[in-house]
Amino acid sequence: MKRIAVLVSGGGTNLQALIDAQKSGIIRSGEISLVIANNADAYALTRAANAGIASEVVLKKQLGSQAAFEEKIKELLTAYAIDVIVLAGFMSILSESFTSCYPKRILNVHPSLIPSFCGEGFYGLRVHQAALDYGVKVTGATVHFVNEIPDGGEIILQKAVEIQPGDTPEILQKRVMEQAEWKILPAAVEQVCSAM
């Protein structure tokens, strides 16, 4: 069983999808052993507690620098003997000095079909607004390995979602989560854990 850490910043809907997938047996080669939040008020911490998963809060503001922030996360990953790291709505770009320590061991879910609407500045509702502004008819989600380039790592899984007339960024975000993110993220985690 590979030990999984999930890094979060907010509500933790993708974390919940992973917890549910673990319970239902979609994820069977790994188990979520740790949740790390960079926001002390993240509802994801409540989700972790409800599922009996250990959690830690690491605040860049308290630590004073990106390097110290990443060092603290590394210490926790070592302490909990983590094999695989999943970024699930984690609103902090990790530096090359961090990502290079975990090649093909950090996964991220991005709410578009990379290479569209990705990279620095493309997160949350901004991604869906950009897709609507551009007029694309199909969007979706991508799970990829994380490297030093934002959204630049090797693609693991993708799933397309159709854009409907009258979509707002909020409506589209919900559909992409339900139809794509919550399906391919657990599948990709299982794929990576089972291959290790």
N, C-alpha and C positions, 0 to 999 in steps of 0.2 A: 504493500500500500504506500503510494507516494503521499507525502505530506504537503498540503496546499495552504498557501497564505493568500488571502484576498485583501487587496488594498482599496480603500473606499474613501469617499469624501462627503457623501450625502445620504439620500434616502435608502440606498441599498437594494433597489429592485433587481439588479443583476445578481447581487449576492443571494437574494431570496431565490432566484431562479436556480442558482448553483446548489443551495441547500435542498430545494425541492428535488432537483435532479439526483442528488446524492441519496435522498430518502427513497426515491422511486427506482433506483438502480441504474440510471443512465450513466452516472459516474460511479464506477465500481473499482477502478484501479488506483484511486486516490481518495483522500478524505480531507475536508477543510479543517485544519488544525489551528488556524490563527486568522483573525481579522485585524488589520492595522488601519486606523483612521487618522487623517491629517486634519480632522475637525472634531472637537470634543462633543459637539452637539449633533453629530451625524446620526440619523435614525438607524443607519446600518448597524450601529453598536447595539441597539435594542434588539434588532433581528438576530445578531450573533448571540446575545445573552439568551434569547428565547430558544435558540437551537443548542444551547450548551457549548458554544464555541468560545475559546479564549479570545480576548481582544486587548489591544493596546492602542493608546493615543500618542501620536508623535507630532508635535507642533513646531514648525519651522521658526515661528516667531520666538518661541522660548529658547530654541537652540542657536539662533542668531545667524545661521548661514545654511545654504543649500548643502554644503559639504558635511556639516555637522548633522543636518537632518537625515541625509542619506546614510551616514555612518551609524546613526541610531537605528534606522530601519535594518541595516545589515546585521547589527548586533542581535536584534530580535529574531531575524530570519535564522541566524546561526543558533541562537538559544533554543528555538523551537524546532531545529533540524528540518527546515523547510526545503522541499525539493522543487516545487513549482510555485510561481508567483502569478496571480491573476490581478490585473488592474481592472476594476469594475467601477467605472465612474470616478476614477482617482484623478482629481484636478491638480496634478502637479507633474510637470515634465521632469523625468529622471535623466541625469547627466550620463555621458558616455562612461565616466569612471564607475558609475553604478551598474549600468546595463551590461558593460563588458564583463562583469563578474558572473553574470548568469546567462550565457549564450543559449538561446533556444529554450530558456526556462521561464521567461516572462511573457505572458499573453495579455493582449489588450483587445477589447471589443470597441469598434468604432462604428457610429451610426450612419455609414454610407458605404457604397461599393467603391473601395479604394481602387484606383487612384483619384476618384472624384471626391471633391469636397473634403479634403483631409489636409493634415499638416498643421503647422503652428496657427493658432487662432480659430481653428475649426473644432468646436466642441459644443455639446448640448444643443440648444435650439438653433444656434448659429448654423449648424450643418444643415438642418431641415429647411431653414429660411433660404439658404444658398441654393438648395436643390429646387425649391419652389420658384425662386427668382430666376433661375436659369431655364426653367421650363422643362426639365427632364420628366419623362413619363414613368421611369422606373428608378427607384433608389433601393436601399437595403441596408445590410450590416456586414461587417467584415471582422473576423477574428484573425489577428496576426501576431507574430513574434515581435517583441519590442527590442529595438536597437537604439543607437544614438540619434537617429533621425525621427522626429515626431511622425507617427503613422507610416514609417518607412520600412519596417521589418517584413520578412517573408510572410505571405498570406497563407493561413491554415484553412479557413473555411469562409465562404460567402453565401449569402442568401438574398435574393431579390424580393422587393416589395413594390407593388404598383402604387403610383400616386393617383388619387381620386380627385375629380372636380370638387372644388370647394375646400380642399385640404388647407388647414392652417399649420404652422410649424408644430403647434401643440398636438393636433390630431395626428399628424404624420409621425411625430415622435412616438406616440403611444402605439400606433400600428407597427412601426419598425421594431419597437421593443417586443411586442406580443408575437409578431409573425416571424421575426428574424433573430434579434439579439438573444432572447430567452431560450431559443432552440439551438442556435449554433455555438453559443458560448459553452454550455455544458458538454456538447458533443466534442468540441475542440479540446476541452480540458481532459476528457476521457481519452481522446486520441493521443494526446501528448503524454499523459501519465502511463498509458498502456505501452507506449513505445520506448519508455525509459528503462 
